[in-house]
Amino acid sequence: MKLVRFLVALGLLVGFHSVTHAGQNDEDYGPFTIVQKEYVDLDGDGNKDIIELLARKNQYNLANEWTIKINGEQFSTYDNKQDLYQLAEMKFADVIQNGKQDILLYFQSVGSGGITGLTVLSYTGEKVEEIFPEPNSVNWFDDSKKRFSMKYTGDYQVEFIDKQTELKASIPLSEERYRDFADKDELQKRFAEIETWIDPTSDYRFDKLTKMKPQEIVSIQAVSGIAHYDVIAYYETRYVFDKQSQTYIPTKVALISTETGKKLAEKPLK
């Protein structure tokens, strides 16, 4: 099973890194060119702003760096976090519900892991403020191994521990879930060899609690069981807008079962 885990990890990393090909460096990427152009009233003055997303792309049409221009003025620039991402796109929404449109800058990997980054930007008319920083780490694999712990405890139960927040839960599985697994002895062996496998954020949810209060942002990470495709739970981190710092801060984590859809554990952050 450890070999399987290693091959899965290797496959994901190849998916993230192979797109640049061996020996490729900054010289292999061209100058910044426009990949997306939108006309949106960002600051609420009644006039549409010109928002451009530019990227430095290679011959495979994949990028290593992006920058945003608003009305011709260049603002934020982002790199691809050591080839974690190769694609990006802008969306717009009134996330903090102040009558203005915020820029939702999504980053995506072309690999099989489905990693998705998100940065939320607010434009005041004079400057761009990053109100939600992209949560995924360059060293996500090692960081995940240090932070989380998983092991099979028998009777179709997996122990899950977040050592950073002290969240603990038992993830329920079922015989029905693995009904197509013909070799039951091999299945039990794979259960016993379950290791820690929590992916980086692959999805986000925006929760609108009231009409006037900023929406809350929830990042979602997949938790795998006997194989990477066997997602047995989702790990959610909830972010709330802090008026004092004018940024989103993490306030709560939770573990959700894919078997039952129920919340297995929840922990407020200090």
SVG drawing of the C-alpha trace seen along z (x, -y; Angstrom):
<svg xmlns="http://www.w3.org/2000/svg" viewBox="-30 -57 48 70">
<polyline fill="none" stroke="black" stroke-width="0.4" points="0.0,0.0 2.9,-2.3 4.1,-1.7 0.6,-2.6 0.7,-5.8 4.1,-6.7 3.0,-6.1 -0.1,-8.2 1.9,-11.0 4.4,-10.7 1.6,-10.8 0.2,-13.9 3.5,-15.6 4.2,-14.6 0.8,-16.0 1.8,-19.3 5.3,-19.6 5.6,-17.8 3.9,-20.5 7.0,-22.7 9.3,-19.9 12.8,-19.2 15.2,-22.1 12.5,-24.7 13.1,-28.0 11.9,-31.6 13.5,-32.2 11.1,-29.6 8.1,-31.9 7.1,-34.8 6.2,-38.3 2.9,-39.1 -0.1,-38.8 -3.8,-39.3 -5.6,-36.0 -8.9,-37.6 -10.5,-41.0 -13.7,-42.1 -15.7,-45.3 -17.0,-45.5 -17.9,-48.3 -15.6,-47.4 -15.7,-50.5 -19.4,-51.2 -19.1,-54.6 -21.4,-53.7 -18.7,-53.4 -17.3,-50.1 -13.7,-49.4 -11.4,-47.5 -9.9,-44.5 -7.2,-42.5 -5.6,-39.3 -2.2,-38.8 0.0,-35.8 3.5,-34.7 3.0,-31.5 5.2,-28.9 4.8,-27.1 2.2,-24.8 0.0,-27.7 0.6,-27.2 1.7,-30.1 4.2,-30.6 3.2,-34.1 0.1,-36.3 -0.6,-40.0 -3.8,-42.1 -4.3,-45.5 -7.2,-47.8 -7.9,-50.7 -4.4,-50.2 -2.6,-50.3 -0.8,-47.2 -1.5,-45.9 -1.1,-42.5 1.3,-39.9 1.3,-36.2 3.7,-33.3 2.6,-29.7 4.0,-28.5 6.8,-26.4 4.6,-25.0 1.7,-24.2 -0.6,-26.0 -0.6,-26.5 -4.0,-28.2 -5.9,-31.1 -9.2,-32.9 -11.1,-35.8 -14.7,-35.8 -16.6,-38.6 -19.0,-38.8 -19.9,-41.1 -18.3,-38.8 -18.2,-41.3 -21.7,-42.6 -20.9,-46.3 -22.4,-46.9 -19.1,-46.5 -17.8,-43.7 -14.7,-41.8 -12.3,-40.0 -12.1,-36.2 -8.9,-35.1 -8.8,-31.3 -5.7,-29.3 -5.8,-25.7 -3.5,-22.8 -3.7,-20.7 -2.7,-17.7 -5.0,-15.0 -5.2,-16.3 -7.6,-19.1 -5.8,-21.6 -7.6,-25.0 -6.3,-28.2 -8.3,-31.3 -7.4,-34.9 -10.1,-37.5 -9.2,-41.1 -11.1,-44.3 -10.6,-47.5 -11.1,-50.8 -10.7,-52.9 -7.0,-53.7 -5.6,-50.4 -6.2,-46.7 -6.5,-45.0 -6.1,-41.2 -8.9,-40.3 -8.6,-36.5 -5.1,-35.1 -4.6,-31.9 -4.6,-29.1 -2.6,-26.3 1.0,-25.8 3.9,-25.1 5.0,-22.3 1.4,-21.0 2.4,-17.3 5.0,-17.6 2.8,-20.1 -0.2,-17.7 1.9,-14.8 3.1,-16.8 -0.3,-18.3 -2.7,-15.3 -2.8,-11.7 -4.9,-8.9 -5.1,-5.2 -7.6,-2.3 -8.9,-1.2 -11.0,1.7 -14.7,2.3 -14.8,0.0 -13.6,-3.1 -10.7,-5.4 -9.2,-7.6 -8.6,-11.2 -6.5,-13.7 -5.6,-17.3 -2.6,-17.9 -2.7,-21.6 -6.2,-22.2 -6.7,-19.1 -9.8,-18.1 -10.4,-14.4 -13.0,-12.2 -13.7,-8.7 -14.6,-8.4 -17.3,-5.8 -17.0,-3.5 -19.3,-0.7 -19.3,2.7 -21.6,1.4 -19.1,-1.2 -16.6,1.5 -19.1,4.1 -17.2,4.3 -13.9,5.1 -13.9,8.9 -10.9,9.8 -12.0,9.2 -8.7,10.2 -6.9,7.7 -9.5,5.1 -8.8,5.7 -5.1,5.4 -5.6,2.1 -7.7,0.9 -4.9,1.8 -2.4,-0.1 -4.4,-3.4 -2.0,-6.3 -2.5,-10.0 -3.7,-11.5 -5.3,-15.0 -5.2,-16.9 -4.8,-20.7 -7.9,-22.8 -9.8,-21.8 -13.1,-23.7 -14.6,-26.7 -18.0,-27.6 -19.5,-31.0 -22.0,-31.1 -24.4,-34.2 -25.7,-34.3 -27.4,-37.7 -28.0,-40.4 -25.6,-42.9 -22.9,-40.8 -19.9,-39.7 -20.2,-36.2 -18.2,-33.5 -15.7,-31.4 -15.2,-27.7 -12.2,-25.9 -12.7,-22.2 -10.0,-19.5 -10.5,-15.8 -9.5,-13.1 -8.6,-9.7 -8.9,-6.2 -7.6,-3.0 -6.7,-4.9 -6.5,-8.5 -9.8,-8.2 -11.5,-6.8 -12.6,-10.1 -14.0,-9.2 -14.3,-12.7 -14.0,-16.4 -12.0,-18.7 -13.4,-22.2 -11.9,-25.5 -14.3,-28.4 -13.1,-31.9 -14.9,-35.0 -14.2,-38.6 -12.5,-40.6 -13.4,-44.3 -10.4,-45.4 -7.8,-43.8 -10.1,-44.0 -9.2,-40.4 -10.6,-36.9 -9.3,-34.9 -9.9,-31.2 -12.3,-30.7 -13.4,-27.1 -12.5,-23.6 -14.8,-20.7 -14.7,-17.1 -17.6,-15.9 -18.3,-12.2 -18.9,-11.3 -20.6,-8.2 -23.4,-10.0 -22.9,-13.7 -22.9,-14.4 -20.4,-16.6 -18.1,-14.2 -16.3,-16.9 -15.9,-20.6 -13.3,-22.8 -13.2,-26.6 -9.9,-28.2 -8.3,-30.4"/>
</svg>
